[in-house]
């Protein structure tokens, strides 16, 4: 049987790989934002303000790590003697989707311009 400290340790050992996955998803989202977003707007316009790009990268990572910490906190509160792998996977999927939203948004905007034939202002 694991102690609550063991459960925290179990979660924290996985935080590095969790963040590595989110970094990869975040980088892909950023590339989509830059490429698809630029293709969706008229020349000379920005799809996203350059200064707000910092927020597009940093805020999802901060939120993801907050949700990650809430995951092991919930695991301790609902303590059953072992880590909940489903809870870990749920946190991982939820935060990966959260991190992918900006890139997905850019692709949707680009597809709208492709189908309508009009670029965004």
Order of alpha helices (4+ residues) and beta strands (2+ residues): alpha-alpha-alpha
